Amino acid sequence: MDNGTGDQLVDGWNTFPPAISVTLNVSFRQVQQYAVLILAAYPILVSLLRFRRVRWLHQKYSYPTRESLSRMTDDDAWAIQKVLAQLEFPFIFIKSLQFALFRTYGIPTISGLLANTKQLSDPELSLKRYADTVVFIQEFISQAPSSIRSCSSVARTNFIHSGYRASGKILDDDMLYTLGLFAIQPVRFIEKYEWRSLTDVEKCALGTFWKSLGDGLGVKYDALPSGKTGFRDGLHWLEEVAAWSDDYEVRCMLPNITNHQTATYTAAILLYMVPRPLQHIGHKFVSFMMDERLRRAMLYDDPPASYTKVFSFLLSMRRFAMRYLALPRPYLFRYNSVAEHPNEHDRLFLTKWDAAPYYVKPTFWNHWGPTAWLTWVMGRPLPGDEGSKYYPQGYYIPDVGPNLHICLCHPFTFSSRVMASPSPEANSNAAPSNNFPQDPSEFDSDPRVSFSKLDGKFILETEDGHEFEYNTLLKTFPVFLCSSIFLSFHLSAITRMELGWFVKLIPWWAHLCAPVGVLQVDDDLLRQQQEAYKVQGVDENEEVTAQHLKKKRKQQVAADEANTQKQKKQRVNTAVFVSSIPLDADFEEIQHVFSKCGVIAEEIDSGRPRIKMYMDDDGKFKGEALVVYFRPESVNLAIQMLDDSDFRFGVTGPQGPMRVQIADFSFKSQQDAPTKTSMKDRRKIIQRTQKLNSKLADWDDDDPSTLPETNSKFEKTVILKHMFTLKELDDDPAAILDIKEDIREECSKLGEVTNIVLYDKEADGVVSVRFIEPEAAKHCVRVMDGRFFGGTRVEAYISDGSERFKKSNDKRAALEDLAERGFDAEDSEEEQRLNEFGTWLESSNAEVK
């Protein structure tokens, strides 16, 4: 712009009337004044409004003293925590629950179960499992404890966990620890990252709410100090579970490769919506959110100091902004990620998604809103994409989770695989039965039909994933759909409901269990069924009278008496009776001592080692115990090794040396009447026997090179050198068991170990360790190579199968073979070794005496 033009503008400005110029000048000054006034008043306004809601909470739910907290109801606790989750601290509250679940993966028993189920290693399964978990947590939080939706979620969760808990794969302590974290983490996160701390009333509400939920889920609180006597209030429960969880982490949060794998898979889900170029920063942030104990257990590196400073600064700035610059969230914009009401088909939806859009309704906003645009830019799927893959029709609570459904709703429904939505929309999509082949000769030409060798039945799978079993009696694939909610509805969930709500569930259950089609049963079909179930030699048309039944019963009694006179097969005794045990010995110490002589049997249901400690009238241990082994050979071995010895080296028992002898069950066998074992108990016995057989394999020193040929023959086997010296074994022949136990304890932290072989003829102290997974073997090499063990530097590498190492016996170690062959060994060198071991035991006892 030249000077001429500028002068013209100034002249033009000066030509405005004086009144207009004054008005503009005054208006500008007034705007400045108002702006300064607003900027000064805004933080004051925020401060006044920020604490308004917490004051309202304390007025509405009046619990003024600590004593009054004991009368807080479940409904009040739920309402208070709902305000915290949806209005006061929605972002941090939800993130704290996510991190609580993430933290549980630092426990090897929890991460190991998830690794075995493969639910997180498969990307598709992991995203679906994450969405299912979000559904359950949001249903717990957003719905009243006595509501149908909340109780249905509890029932479904119990059903999913029931098999794992019954088999001992989910431990009671792990359940308590997980539940405790869901209550503890929000308190800790809000204290650390939010603009204010929680009051005692709010903490008590969280404790009361999660304890009530734990009651519905069947969580046991016996591990807590007041678990058997009762808690004063929710705050008392929260304090005890926080202290117990911290102690549990000290004992059980140990480094393990499955922890790292599970954490990696979960972090990928949490960072699903983060752009790929920024995901490395996201992983640094995940490490930043961990404490030192969790990082060590998950084998994570510490975040760089620069990242730590930046993350800490950003979180501090957010805390300041929320305290002084952000107005309270109005109720209209409350955070709720699940639909408040079902649609016309009784389906529910998630309203927000931070991973794959499972259960999200494909509305206009969800396709064109800000989140949708961000999702589209990152190349992620939108709600409704890829057909029904992400369940755009919503979810039905009994269907959420893995397909573990049981169908027992109709007498003609034989398939336990059939499961589908009871909604009209889903039923309309189900494959009609008239399209199914009925003649087995047509099965070969139908690609939908396959033969299950495991079940011995033909299976038909439709395009929507439903499976139907062919019924050879009816000559058809029955089409009956049923929900598992009736079977899985837990009594503890019913106690959380009012009776009126329970009555309302009855027609709801009837709707769930209604068959899709009604089977028409005619006379011909009935005759076919009668022929199929007919028993040879039984006249079904014969009239049955009371005299006839009485005669039958007498014949049955006579037959039973005749059977009892038959020679019974004598049971092999696998138990030893032990006396003169130190009175301060505990269960674990007894198990540790006697497990060196063989695998100890386990209870069928609980999996607890079968060791009985005898108590006196005052309930104190009197130094006697019964130990039941899995194999009878271990009885002789225990007597040879431990009888007339000290339970603890150098410590004499109350009656002198420990006495170990074969347990006498003759009186018990005469008194106890034989009981019939049910089929369910037989299955449990078989499963327990298989587990003990796998433990027995640890005592089998078969060389890994002799194992069956596989595609990955040696990649799972690690060779460890310099783990012992031959002098150690000569001085203490029993050291072979201790060395293997120490190696197993260390290597099990890195992955599941299937076999350990100690080559006691190798001067280099060679031990081979075989893992289930090749990754665990590689990790073992990284951890063990160069590490010092017993003052010697260990050499570790993956076996290539070319080396051959020597040991004293190719079939069983000398100590294990003692019970089977006594001292009549053909190998003279082994016999001399065993004699030296006996001399060592006698000399040790002589020194103590």
Secondary structure, DSSP 8 states (H G I E B T S, - for coil): --HHHHHHHHHHHHTS-HHHHHHHHHHHHHHHHHHHHHHHHHHHHHHHHHTHHHHHHHHHS---STGGGGG--HHHHHHHHHHIIIIISHHHHHHHHHHHHHHHTTSHHHHHHHHHHTTTTSHHHHHHHHHHHHHHHHHHHHS-TTSHHHHHHHHHHHHHHHHHHHTTSS-HHHHHHHHHHHHHHHHHHHHHHSSS---HHHHHHHHHHHHHHHHHTT---TTSTTTTT--SSHHHHHHHHHHHHHHHHHHH----HHHHHHHHHHHHHHTTTS-GGGHHHHHHHHHHHS-HHHHHHTT-----HHHHHHHHHHHHHHHHHHHHT-----GGG----B-SS--TTS-B-BS--SSS-TTB---HHHHHSHHHHHHHHTT---TTTTTTTT-TT-B-GGG-SSS-----SSTT---SS-----SHHHHHHS--GGGS--SGGGTTT-TTEEEETTTTEEEEE-TTS-EEE-BTTTTB-------THHHH--HHHHTTS-HHHHHHHHHHHHHHT--SS-----HHHHHHHHHHT--TT--TTS---HHHHHHHHHHHHHHHHHHHTS--------EEEEE---TT--HHHHHHHHGGGS-B-B-TTT--B-EEEEE-TTS-EEEEEEEEBSSTHHHHHHHHHHTTB-SBTTB-BTTBSBEEEE---HHHHHHS------HHHHHHHHHHHHHHHHHHGGG----GGGS---TTSSTTEEEEESS--HHHHHH-TTHHHHHHHHHHHHHTTTS-EEEEEEETT-TT-EEEEEESSHHHHHHHHHHHTT-EETTEE-EEEE--S------S-SSS-HHHHHHHHTT--S-HHHHHHHHHHHHHHHHHHHHH-
